[in-house]
Amino acid sequence: MAGVKAELSSMQTALEEIEVRLRRITDELSRDPADTVSVHLIAVERALASAIRGIAKAQRSA
């Protein structure tokens, strides 16, 4: 079980890093009034946040 918890922790960290990078891109793009891409990236950010919460719950249950 310890191996599973370690793997979940590693995945959570990786997703959190991706979320931060994605947020930086979204913030930069959203400064442009003609931007249409950031709307899609915001949806991806939300999905990542949900995945991170799901992994955290799985870690607590493992």
VMD Tcl script that builds the backbone (N, CA, C; Angstrom):
set m [mol new atoms 186]
animate dup $m
set s [atomselect $m all]
$s set {name element resname resid chain x y z} {
  {N N MET 1 A 0.824 -1.197 0.000}
  {CA C MET 1 A 0.000 0.000 0.000}
  {C C MET 1 A 0.866 1.258 0.000}
  {N N ALA 2 A 2.035 1.200 0.649}
  {CA C ALA 2 A 2.910 2.371 0.698}
  {C C ALA 2 A 3.343 2.779 -0.702}
  {N N GLY 3 A 3.547 1.799 -1.573}
  {CA C GLY 3 A 3.928 2.091 -2.948}
  {C C GLY 3 A 2.831 2.833 -3.695}
  {N N VAL 4 A 1.602 2.461 -3.426}
  {CA C VAL 4 A 0.461 3.123 -4.066}
  {C C VAL 4 A 0.373 4.567 -3.589}
  {N N LYS 5 A 0.529 4.788 -2.283}
  {CA C LYS 5 A 0.468 6.145 -1.744}
  {C C LYS 5 A 1.569 7.013 -2.327}
  {N N ALA 6 A 2.763 6.446 -2.470}
  {CA C ALA 6 A 3.885 7.197 -3.037}
  {C C ALA 6 A 3.612 7.558 -4.490}
  {N N GLU 7 A 3.062 6.610 -5.228}
  {CA C GLU 7 A 2.746 6.873 -6.642}
  {C C GLU 7 A 1.661 7.933 -6.766}
  {N N LEU 8 A 0.642 7.861 -5.942}
  {CA C LEU 8 A -0.422 8.866 -5.955}
  {C C LEU 8 A 0.128 10.241 -5.593}
  {N N SER 9 A 1.002 10.284 -4.618}
  {CA C SER 9 A 1.613 11.549 -4.223}
  {C C SER 9 A 2.420 12.146 -5.366}
  {N N SER 10 A 3.158 11.307 -6.055}
  {CA C SER 10 A 3.951 11.754 -7.199}
  {C C SER 10 A 3.054 12.302 -8.312}
  {N N MET 11 A 1.966 11.598 -8.581}
  {CA C MET 11 A 1.030 12.061 -9.613}
  {C C MET 11 A 0.379 13.382 -9.205}
  {N N GLN 12 A 0.029 13.507 -7.937}
  {CA C GLN 12 A -0.586 14.742 -7.466}
  {C C GLN 12 A 0.378 15.913 -7.645}
  {N N THR 13 A 1.620 15.711 -7.301}
  {CA C THR 13 A 2.632 16.763 -7.455}
  {C C THR 13 A 2.785 17.158 -8.918}
  {N N ALA 14 A 2.843 16.167 -9.789}
  {CA C ALA 14 A 2.987 16.451 -11.221}
  {C C ALA 14 A 1.795 17.250 -11.743}
  {N N LEU 15 A 0.594 16.863 -11.350}
  {CA C LEU 15 A -0.597 17.583 -11.800}
  {C C LEU 15 A -0.638 19.003 -11.246}
  {N N GLU 16 A -0.202 19.176 -10.009}
  {CA C GLU 16 A -0.166 20.515 -9.426}
  {C C GLU 16 A 0.817 21.412 -10.183}
  {N N GLU 17 A 1.949 20.850 -10.585}
  {CA C GLU 17 A 2.920 21.623 -11.362}
  {C C GLU 17 A 2.349 22.008 -12.729}
  {N N ILE 18 A 1.653 21.095 -13.355}
  {CA C ILE 18 A 1.015 21.388 -14.642}
  {C C ILE 18 A -0.055 22.459 -14.462}
  {N N GLU 19 A -0.807 22.368 -13.390}
  {CA C GLU 19 A -1.852 23.353 -13.119}
  {C C GLU 19 A -1.264 24.763 -12.981}
  {N N VAL 20 A -0.144 24.881 -12.283}
  {CA C VAL 20 A 0.513 26.182 -12.109}
  {C C VAL 20 A 0.978 26.716 -13.457}
  {N N ARG 21 A 1.605 25.866 -14.260}
  {CA C ARG 21 A 2.077 26.292 -15.579}
  {C C ARG 21 A 0.919 26.721 -16.468}
  {N N LEU 22 A -0.160 25.962 -16.417}
  {CA C LEU 22 A -1.338 26.276 -17.215}
  {C C LEU 22 A -1.955 27.602 -16.773}
  {N N ARG 23 A -1.989 27.845 -15.467}
  {CA C ARG 23 A -2.545 29.098 -14.943}
  {C C ARG 23 A -1.734 30.299 -15.430}
  {N N ARG 24 A -0.410 30.151 -15.466}
  {CA C ARG 24 A 0.442 31.240 -15.966}
  {C C ARG 24 A 0.113 31.560 -17.421}
  {N N ILE 25 A -0.050 30.523 -18.225}
  {CA C ILE 25 A -0.383 30.726 -19.640}
  {C C ILE 25 A -1.751 31.382 -19.766}
  {N N THR 26 A -2.714 30.888 -19.013}
  {CA C THR 26 A -4.069 31.431 -19.062}
  {C C THR 26 A -4.089 32.902 -18.660}
  {N N ASP 27 A -3.364 33.229 -17.593}
  {CA C ASP 27 A -3.305 34.622 -17.140}
  {C C ASP 27 A -2.696 35.518 -18.227}
  {N N GLU 28 A -1.644 35.035 -18.844}
  {CA C GLU 28 A -0.997 35.819 -19.896}
  {C C GLU 28 A -1.929 36.027 -21.090}
  {N N LEU 29 A -2.585 34.964 -21.519}
  {CA C LEU 29 A -3.470 35.072 -22.681}
  {C C LEU 29 A -4.701 35.925 -22.399}
  {N N SER 30 A -5.205 35.859 -21.180}
  {CA C SER 30 A -6.450 36.564 -20.877}
  {C C SER 30 A -6.280 38.083 -20.867}
  {N N ARG 31 A -5.047 38.560 -20.891}
  {CA C ARG 31 A -4.814 40.016 -20.975}
  {C C ARG 31 A -5.179 40.569 -22.354}
  {N N ASP 32 A -5.214 39.694 -23.331}
  {CA C ASP 32 A -5.534 40.097 -24.706}
  {C C ASP 32 A -7.056 40.051 -24.889}
  {N N PRO 33 A -7.692 41.184 -25.188}
  {CA C PRO 33 A -9.151 41.203 -25.341}
  {C C PRO 33 A -9.655 40.298 -26.468}
  {N N ALA 34 A -8.809 40.003 -27.434}
  {CA C ALA 34 A -9.214 39.150 -28.557}
  {C C ALA 34 A -8.995 37.665 -28.269}
  {N N ASP 35 A -8.502 37.349 -27.085}
  {CA C ASP 35 A -8.180 35.960 -26.746}
  {C C ASP 35 A -9.422 35.080 -26.675}
  {N N THR 36 A -9.334 33.930 -27.298}
  {CA C THR 36 A -10.408 32.939 -27.194}
  {C C THR 36 A -9.882 31.622 -26.631}
  {N N VAL 37 A -8.589 31.500 -26.532}
  {CA C VAL 37 A -7.971 30.256 -26.070}
  {C C VAL 37 A -8.104 30.093 -24.556}
  {N N SER 38 A -7.978 31.177 -23.810}
  {CA C SER 38 A -7.976 31.064 -22.349}
  {C C SER 38 A -9.272 30.468 -21.812}
  {N N VAL 39 A -10.368 30.661 -22.506}
  {CA C VAL 39 A -11.646 30.074 -22.069}
  {C C VAL 39 A -11.517 28.551 -22.002}
  {N N HIS 40 A -10.894 27.976 -22.994}
  {CA C HIS 40 A -10.702 26.523 -23.032}
  {C C HIS 40 A -9.704 26.077 -21.965}
  {N N LEU 41 A -8.660 26.869 -21.773}
  {CA C LEU 41 A -7.647 26.514 -20.786}
  {C C LEU 41 A -8.189 26.598 -19.368}
  {N N ILE 42 A -9.111 27.518 -19.131}
  {CA C ILE 42 A -9.742 27.609 -17.814}
  {C C ILE 42 A -10.519 26.325 -17.526}
  {N N ALA 43 A -11.169 25.782 -18.532}
  {CA C ALA 43 A -11.886 24.519 -18.360}
  {C C ALA 43 A -10.911 23.390 -18.030}
  {N N VAL 44 A -9.756 23.408 -18.658}
  {CA C VAL 44 A -8.734 22.401 -18.373}
  {C C VAL 44 A -8.225 22.572 -16.940}
  {N N GLU 45 A -8.015 23.819 -16.514}
  {CA C GLU 45 A -7.589 24.082 -15.128}
  {C C GLU 45 A -8.591 23.487 -14.136}
  {N N ARG 46 A -9.856 23.688 -14.403}
  {CA C ARG 46 A -10.891 23.158 -13.505}
  {C C ARG 46 A -10.846 21.632 -13.456}
  {N N ALA 47 A -10.654 21.017 -14.616}
  {CA C ALA 47 A -10.573 19.558 -14.664}
  {C C ALA 47 A -9.347 19.056 -13.898}
  {N N LEU 48 A -8.238 19.752 -14.025}
  {CA C LEU 48 A -7.036 19.377 -13.281}
  {C C LEU 48 A -7.258 19.516 -11.777}
  {N N ALA 49 A -7.889 20.598 -11.372}
  {CA C ALA 49 A -8.173 20.799 -9.946}
  {C C ALA 49 A -9.045 19.661 -9.416}
  {N N SER 50 A -10.000 19.246 -10.204}
  {CA C SER 50 A -10.859 18.132 -9.813}
  {C C SER 50 A -10.061 16.834 -9.715}
  {N N ALA 51 A -9.170 16.606 -10.662}
  {CA C ALA 51 A -8.325 15.405 -10.640}
  {C C ALA 51 A -7.417 15.410 -9.412}
  {N N ILE 52 A -6.876 16.571 -9.085}
  {CA C ILE 52 A -5.998 16.686 -7.913}
  {C C ILE 52 A -6.772 16.360 -6.639}
  {N N ARG 53 A -7.985 16.883 -6.537}
  {CA C ARG 53 A -8.823 16.580 -5.356}
  {C C ARG 53 A -9.138 15.084 -5.293}
  {N N GLY 54 A -9.411 14.482 -6.442}
  {CA C GLY 54 A -9.707 13.046 -6.480}
  {C C GLY 54 A -8.528 12.202 -6.038}
  {N N ILE 55 A -7.340 12.581 -6.465}
  {CA C ILE 55 A -6.144 11.847 -6.052}
  {C C ILE 55 A -5.914 12.025 -4.555}
  {N N ALA 56 A -6.138 13.219 -4.042}
  {CA C ALA 56 A -5.971 13.457 -2.607}
  {C C ALA 56 A -6.933 12.587 -1.807}
  {N N LYS 57 A -8.159 12.464 -2.274}
  {CA C LYS 57 A -9.128 11.598 -1.584}
  {C C LYS 57 A -8.685 10.144 -1.626}
  {N N ALA 58 A -8.174 9.723 -2.786}
  {CA C ALA 58 A -7.699 8.344 -2.915}
  {C C ALA 58 A -6.532 8.090 -1.961}
  {N N GLN 59 A -5.639 9.067 -1.807}
  {CA C GLN 59 A -4.513 8.919 -0.891}
  {C C GLN 59 A -5.001 8.729 0.546}
  {N N ARG 60 A -6.001 9.495 0.925}
  {CA C ARG 60 A -6.532 9.378 2.288}
  {C C ARG 60 A -7.189 8.021 2.510}
  {N N SER 61 A -7.752 7.450 1.457}
  {CA C SER 61 A -8.427 6.162 1.575}
  {C C SER 61 A -7.471 4.980 1.497}
  {N N ALA 62 A -6.307 5.207 0.907}
  {CA C ALA 62 A -5.353 4.099 0.703}
  {C C ALA 62 A -4.659 3.740 1.988}
}
mol reanalyze $m
mol bondsrecalc $m
mol representation Tube
mol addrep $m
